[in-house]
Amino acid sequence: MSRTQPVINSRRTLSLSLTRQPRTVKGFTIDQWEIASLSPGSQGPHVLELQLYMTERAAYRFNLNGDSPQLFVCGGMTGEPPVPSAITASQEVAAAWMDGERQVLDTDMPLAIQAWIEAYLAHHGEAPVEGRKKKGKPHPQPEEKQS
C-alpha cells in the first residue's frame, strides 16, 4: 500500500479592504491608511494572491516565531493613495518594497494563514540556517611538533 503525501498549495486568494484614518502630526492633518479587513476568497474590493516561495522559508519562520505574525501589503508609491498590488508573509520582501519607496501596510496574520504556512514549511522542510557572514577566517595555528 503506497502512501502519497498531500499536496500543499502555495497560493491563497485573499480579499482586503482599506480604511483612511486622519492623523494630526505637528499641526498638520495627514491620511494614514490601514487594512480594515482581510478574508479568504475574492469577495472584497481588493483581491490579492498570497504566494509562498521556497526561497522565503526562513523569512516565514522568522515571522511565525514572532509575538504577532504579520502579513504585508504593497500599496503603491509612497505619498499616494494606496492601491494594493501584492501581499507577502516575508518581512524581507516588505523591506525591499519600502526600499523601493513603496508604501507597505501590515495586518495581523489570521490563524488559518499561520497554520497553512506551518503546513507548507513542514511539507517542504525548514530553510537551512545561514550563519552570520564572517569577514575573514583566522588562519589556523600550526601544531607544535613534539620531540
Wavefront OBJ file of the C-alpha trace (Angstrom):
o trace
v 0.000 0.000 0.000
v 1.628 3.253 -1.078
v 1.082 6.473 0.763
v 1.035 9.678 -1.153
v 1.900 12.944 0.510
v -0.800 15.584 0.440
v -0.154 18.411 -1.952
v 0.343 21.697 -0.137
v -0.885 24.524 -2.301
v 1.479 27.510 -2.319
v -1.208 30.095 -3.176
v -4.138 31.612 -1.323
v -6.557 34.213 -2.618
v -7.292 36.920 -0.075
v -9.603 39.920 -0.102
v -8.970 43.082 1.800
v -10.457 46.480 2.340
v -8.711 49.660 3.407
v -9.733 52.494 5.664
v -8.352 56.003 5.893
v -7.589 57.416 9.332
v -6.841 61.145 9.557
v -3.916 61.811 11.924
v -2.624 65.132 13.192
v 1.142 65.429 13.290
v 2.699 68.744 14.399
v -0.436 70.637 13.471
v -0.847 69.024 10.053
v -3.545 66.504 9.237
v -2.405 63.563 7.173
v -4.220 60.470 5.960
v -2.937 57.197 7.309
v -4.231 54.108 5.527
v -4.859 50.834 7.325
v -6.125 47.402 6.377
v -9.697 47.338 7.693
v -10.467 43.711 6.877
v -8.775 40.654 5.443
v -10.624 37.489 4.484
v -10.177 34.396 2.304
v -11.645 34.417 -1.174
v -12.285 37.045 -3.797
v -15.278 38.961 -2.446
v -13.574 42.177 -1.254
v -12.727 45.394 -3.043
v -9.037 44.390 -3.328
v -8.182 40.795 -4.235
v -4.580 39.611 -3.956
v -2.883 36.251 -4.180
v -0.544 35.274 -1.368
v 2.155 33.134 -2.974
v 4.670 31.201 -0.867
v 8.172 30.676 -2.227
v 10.771 28.112 -1.229
v 13.438 30.832 -1.099
v 11.479 32.735 1.569
v 11.070 29.855 4.052
v 13.475 31.339 6.608
v 11.600 34.671 6.493
v 8.262 32.887 7.007
v 9.669 31.035 10.016
v 11.053 34.279 11.468
v 7.640 35.939 11.062
v 5.737 32.988 12.571
v 8.081 32.850 15.560
v 7.421 36.495 16.386
v 4.956 37.687 19.005
v 2.467 38.866 16.380
v 2.904 37.350 12.883
v 2.043 39.842 10.147
v 1.034 39.981 6.511
v 2.376 42.856 4.431
v 0.609 44.560 1.526
v 2.370 46.650 -1.107
v 0.149 49.701 -1.500
v 1.825 51.545 -4.340
v 4.099 54.558 -4.252
v 4.678 56.442 -1.014
v 2.658 59.635 -0.730
v -0.179 58.466 -2.963
v -3.480 56.824 -2.012
v -2.758 53.099 -1.700
v -3.600 50.686 -4.476
v -2.849 47.180 -3.146
v -0.811 45.237 -5.684
v 0.886 42.406 -3.765
v 0.857 40.613 -0.414
v 3.579 38.678 1.398
v 4.339 36.961 4.698
v 8.032 37.860 4.351
v 9.389 40.856 6.227
v 12.380 40.813 3.863
v 10.140 41.296 0.825
v 8.235 44.061 2.627
v 11.526 45.796 3.469
v 12.565 45.623 -0.193
v 9.279 47.261 -1.171
v 9.930 50.084 1.300
v 13.477 50.481 -0.021
v 11.867 50.996 -3.438
v 9.775 53.846 -1.969
v 6.604 51.817 -1.897
v 4.205 52.083 0.994
v 3.649 48.916 2.985
v 0.554 48.234 5.056
v 0.606 45.459 7.628
v -2.021 43.463 9.444
v -2.129 40.593 11.901
v -1.829 37.253 10.154
v -5.024 35.164 10.569
v -4.561 31.859 12.388
v -5.701 29.935 9.295
v -2.866 31.514 7.253
v -0.385 30.767 10.040
v -1.462 27.096 10.012
v -1.212 26.960 6.204
v 2.335 28.390 6.259
v 3.290 25.934 9.028
v 1.991 23.080 6.834
v 3.956 24.461 3.869
v 7.141 24.556 5.954
v 6.518 21.056 7.314
v 5.943 19.722 3.795
v 8.902 21.444 2.121
v 11.246 21.494 5.102
v 12.731 24.363 7.001
v 15.216 26.565 5.187
v 18.833 25.838 6.010
v 20.144 28.058 8.781
v 22.596 30.559 7.396
v 25.178 31.724 9.891
v 26.479 35.232 10.050
v 28.966 36.004 7.348
v 32.451 36.316 8.700
v 34.809 38.966 7.413
v 37.657 36.534 7.291
v 38.580 33.248 8.815
v 41.514 33.325 11.195
v 44.428 31.338 9.934
v 44.809 28.083 11.831
v 47.800 27.961 14.118
v 50.366 25.343 13.145
v 50.609 22.458 15.548
v 53.752 22.283 17.602
v 55.927 19.280 16.919
v 56.715 17.172 19.902
v 60.283 15.917 20.149
l 1 2 3 4 5 6 7 8 9 10 11 12 13 14 15 16 17 18 19 20 21 22 23 24 25 26 27 28 29 30 31 32 33 34 35 36 37 38 39 40 41 42 43 44 45 46 47 48 49 50 51 52 53 54 55 56 57 58 59 60 61 62 63 64 65 66 67 68 69 70 71 72 73 74 75 76 77 78 79 80 81 82 83 84 85 86 87 88 89 90 91 92 93 94 95 96 97 98 99 100 101 102 103 104 105 106 107 108 109 110 111 112 113 114 115 116 117 118 119 120 121 122 123 124 125 126 127 128 129 130 131 132 133 134 135 136 137 138 139 140 141 142 143 144 145 146 147
